[in-house]
Amino acid sequence: MPSVLSRSASPELRASVYQFTVYIPGGVASVFLGIWLNEHGLPADQIGIINALPTLCLLLLNIIVGRIADKADDWRTALIVISLASALAPLPLYFVSEFWGILLVWALCATSNGLVAPVIDAATVRMTRRNGTDFGAVRAWATVGYVFAAAGIGLLLNVLGSGAFVTLYVITVVARAALAYLLPRFRAPAPKLTLANVPEPVGQRSRLKDSLQLWFVLPLVAFALVNSSNAVIGSFGALLWHQNGIPTYFLGPLLGIAAVGEAILMFGWRRFGGRVTARNMILAAALAGLLRFTVMAFNPPVEVLFLTQTLHAFSFGMGYFGVVHFIANWTNEANAAEAQGFANMLNMGAAMLALIVFGVLVEHFGSYAFFYSTVTAIVAIVCVLVSLRMRPPKSLVG
């Protein structure tokens, strides 16, 4: 079957099949992990540390892995290796039950899992731009996979309990590793010009550090700040809602509805996305995050939570598209994964800080801890506005 599909299916279809699996392990963890840890007797501040350590590892590894992926014969090779590593990493979870053991093993699991997304996204956006196809329609399947995991598999929490977490997680990462072999080759057959249509001088190789000017970095920092609150939802949302009396059968759908809105935005992106500049997408994400997380701070009823969760389509989906296109517009194919890794490094740094601080705030203030996200959203808005003032976009690519 793999050989038949790999011969007959388009590169976009094969990439979509793999994209579907990218966030399924994370979706399972979003529903199950916090409650699983809590049932092992771990308090919120320790849960914050367990979720934060992998972000520190990713902070250190993303640039390096991106650089290695860029130098490989094709990004496909790197994705197969990373997928296999992430399939092996969770097996020791069956044998640990105390804080230090869980901390170390989960750090390995989440780190190897987190290396997948920036490489597949950098590869996919280049491939679809070169082929004239729709990146959004391919990337949206990753969100569909998250919906399947959070809203679908998440319903098993009410049936099987959190004890099923490890087995479900192992199944999902093993399936993803198997499907990695279906991936197409992503690279262009010959070197291409930058997507900003600026030719590279003869004999001079484009380097990531050449792009790291303040106007370029600020929008990436802005999205990292907003996305750190999305990470908080993934790590603490289900646990906090559960402790505030939300029935367990609502937890998966609450996480899933956020991804449904994101998927709708991505599938429809090609119809209107070209009318919005990349940095304005990030600005819209910051504004949506400001509204979403400020409302959540007041511990609203479940009906309001469903509404605020739909804002994830903008606080993550639109902001993420803004970052991917912003990077693609101003970097070279020779360092595409490295540049995406740099953005992911900023995301991990902001998420690590948020998870540690939020874990402490939850212990003392409960849902009011979300005011931390209000502050980061305001800072993100300022970052984008400063970048636009320093270098206004010349066209809809900026």
N, C-alpha and C positions, 0 to 999 in steps of 0.2 A: 504493500500500500504506500509507504513512504516514497518508493522509487517511482511509482505511477504518478503520484501527486506532484513530485518534484519535477517530473518531465512535462506534465501536461498543464499544470496550473501557472498562472501569471506570477511574476515576482511579488506583485501587490497582494495577491491572495495568500501566497505562502507567508509573507510577512504579517498579514492580518491574523492568520491562524496562530502564529507565535505571539503576536501582540495580545491576543485574547488571554494568554496564560501569564503575562508579565506581572499583573497585579493580583492574581488570584491568591497566591500565598499571603500577600499583605492584607487582602480582604478577610481571609480566615483569621489572621492575627488580630485585625481590628476588632472583631467581634469576640473572639475567644481569649486572647492573651491576657488582657487586664484582669478578667474574672478568674482565669486559671491561676494567675499569680496571686491574686487576693485569696483564693481558696487554699493556696500553699502557705498562707499566713504572712504575706509580705505587705507592708503598709504602702501608702501612696508615694512617699518620698523614695522608697527603694524601687518601686515600679518605675518611677521617673528615671532613676539611674540606669535600670536595666534597658529602658528604651533609648536612653541617651548615649550609652557607650557605643552602640553600633554607628551612631552618627559621627562620633569622634573617629572611629576607624575609617568610615567613608570619607571623612574630611581629609584624612591623610592619604587615602588610596585613590580617590577619584581621578586626580590629575595624572597620576602614574599609570593607572589602568587605561585611561583615555589615550595617553601617549603611546602605550604598547599596542592598543587596538588600532590606532592610526597607522602604525608601522607594520602591522600584519598584512599578509597578502590581500586579505579582505576582512571586513568587520564580522563576517559570518564565523570565522575561525575563533575569534575572541568570544563571541556569544556562546558557542558550543562549550568552550572550556569553562566559562563562568557558570553556565547552566548546570554542567556536571558537578562543579564544586558546590553549588547551592543545593543540589540534590543529596549530597553526602553529609552536609553540615548538620542537619537536624537530628540525625540518628542518635547522638548521645543524649538528647532530651529525655529519652526513655529511662535514663539512669540517674538523673539529677532531680533533687527536690528542695535543696536549700539555696539561699541567696547567692553565694559565690559561684556555685556550680551552674545555676541557671544563668547568672550574669555572663559568665565566660562562654557558655555554649550558645546562648541567644545572640551574643555579640557576633559570633561566627556565622550564625544563621542569617541574621538581618543584614550583616555586612555583605556577604556573598549575594544575597537577594537584591540588595540595593545597587549593586554594580551593574545589573542587567539593563535597567531603564535608560540611563544616559547613552549607552552604546547603541541600543536598538533604535532609539529615537534619532540620534545623530545620523545613523545609517539610513533610516527610513526617509527622513526629510530630504536627504541628498538624492536618494534614488527616485523619489516621487517628483522632485523638481526637475531632474534630468529627463524623466519619462513623460513629463507633462500630466501626471496623474495627481490625485487628491490625497495629500498627507493626512488631512483630517479624517477622511473615511477609513484610512488604515489605522491611524492612532486611536480612533474611537473604539476599536475592538478591545483595546486594553481596558478601557473604562467599562465596556460591556462585561468583560471578564471579572472586574471588581464587583459589579452589580451582582453577577452570578454568585460570587463568593460571599459577599456581605449579606445580601438579601435572600439568596437561595440557600447556600450552605449554612449561612448564619441562623436559619430557622432550626437547624439541628441542635442549636444550643438548648432550646426548650425541650428537645426530645432526648438527646444523648448527654447533655450536661457538658461542662467545660473539660471533663476528662478526655473527651474525644479530640481535643485540640491537636496534640502532637501527631496522631495518626493522620488526621485530615491535612495537616501542614505537609507531612512527608509525602503523601499521595500527590499533592498539587505540585511540589517542586520536582518530583520524579517525572511526572507527566510533562512538565515544561522542558526538562532536559531531553526527553525523547523527541519532542516536537522541534527542538533546535536543529535537528538534522534535516528538517524540511526547508530551512531558510535558504533564500536565494543568495547569489553573489550581489553585493551592493555597490561596489565601486564602479566608477566610470572606466571605460577601456583606455582612456587617455586623459592626461591632465586637463582640467577645465579652468576657465577664468573665475574670479570671485563673483559671487552673486550680486555684488554691488557694481559689477561691470568695470572694475578697476584692474587693469592688467598688472601682473606681478613683474617687476623688472627682471631682465635676463640675469641668471646667475644668483638671484637673491631668493631664498626660500622664506615664505611667509611664516612668521613665528607668532605664537599666541601672545607673548609679552608685548608685541607691537600694537596689539588692540587694546591693551589694558590701560586706557586713559580714563579719567574720572567720569566723563560723560557716558562712556561705555559701561563702566562698572556700576554706576549708581542704579540704573534700572534693574540690573541683576540682583543687587542688594535689596531693592524694593520688593521684588517678588520673593526673595528668600525670607524676608520678614513676614510677609503675608502667608507664605506657604508653611512657615513654622507653626502657625496656628492650625493649619490643616493637619500637620503632624500631631499636634496636641489632641485633636478630635480623634485621630486614628488610635492613639495610645490611651486616652482617658475618657473619650466620649461615652462608650458603652458602660464603663465602670461607673462614671459619675451619674449618668442617667439611671442606671440600675440602683445606685445608692439613694437617689432622689425619688424613688418609687415608680419609675417607668417600668411597666411589665416587660419581661424578657422577650416576649414575642414581638415587641416593637423595636428592639435594639438593632436587629439585622436590617429591617426595612428603613429605619432612620439613617443608617449608613448607606444603604442601597439607593435611597431616593436622591441623595447627593450625587451619586455617580450617574444615575439616570439623566438628571439635568445636564451633567457634563457630557454624556454621550450624545444627547440631542444636539447640543451646541456643536460638537465636533462633526457629527454627520452632516449638519447643515452649514458648516463653516464656509465652504467654497462659494456659497451664494452671496454671502455678505462680508466675509472676512477681509477681502481685498480692499474694502472701503475704509478700513481702520488701520492706522499706523501701529507698528509693533509696540512702541512705548505707550500709546494711548490704551492698548489692550492691558498693559500692566497697570496703568493708572485706574482703569475700570475694575481690575481685580482688587486693588487696594481699597477702593470705595465700597465695593461689595463686602469685603472682609470687615471693614469698619462697622457696617450695619449688622452683618451676620453675627459677629462675636460679641458686640455690645448687647444685642438682644439676648443672647445666650447667657450673659452674665446674670440676668435677672431670673434664671431658672423658670422659663415659661412652661406652660402646659404642652403636652405632646403635640397638639394640633399646630401650635406656633413653631415648635421644633421642626416639624415637617416642612413648614414654609421657609424657615431660616436655612435648613439644609439644602434646599433647592438653589440657594445663592452660591453654593459650591461650584455651580457651572461657571460662575464669573470669578469667584475668589481663587479658584484653582484653574479651571478649564481655559478661560480666556487669558488669564495671566500666563499660564504655561505656554499657550500658543504664542503669546507675545514674546516670551523669552526665546523659544525655539527659532522663531522667524527673525528676531533681532540678531541672534548669534549667527544664523545662516547668512543673513544679509551682509554682515561685516567681518566674516572670517573666511578662510580658505578651506577647500576640501582636504588639504593636507593636514589640517589640525582641527577638523570638525569635532571628533569625539573628545579631544583634549579640551576644546573650548566648552563643550557641553559638560564635561567633567568639572571644569572650573565653576560653572554656574551651579552644578550639583554640589560642589564643595561649599559654596556659600549657603546653599539650602541646608546642608547638613550642619554647618556651624550654627546657623540661626535656630535650627530645630533642636540641636543639642542644648543650647542655652534655654530655649523655651521649655523643653521637657523637664530639665532640672528645676528651673524656677517654678514652673507650673505645678510640679509635684509637691513642692513646699507650700505654695499658695493654696492648693486644694486642701492640704491638711489643716490649714488655719481658716480659710475663707469659703470653702466649698465652691459653688458655681461662680461666685464673685471673682474667682481667679481669672475668668475670661476678660476682665478689664486689662490684663496684661496684653491681650491681643488687640484691644482697642488702641493702646499706646503704640504698638508696633505698626498697626495699619496707618496711623497718622504719620509716623516717621516715613513709611513707605511712600505715601502721597508726596511728601516733601522731596524725597529722593528723585522721583520721576519728574516733578516740576523743575527741579534744579537742572537735571540732565537736558530737558527740553529747552531750557533757557540757554544753557551752554552751547548746545548744538541742535538747533531746530531741524526737523526732518525736511529733506528736500523733496521727498515724494512719499508715497504710501509704504515704502519699505522701512522707514525710520522709526 
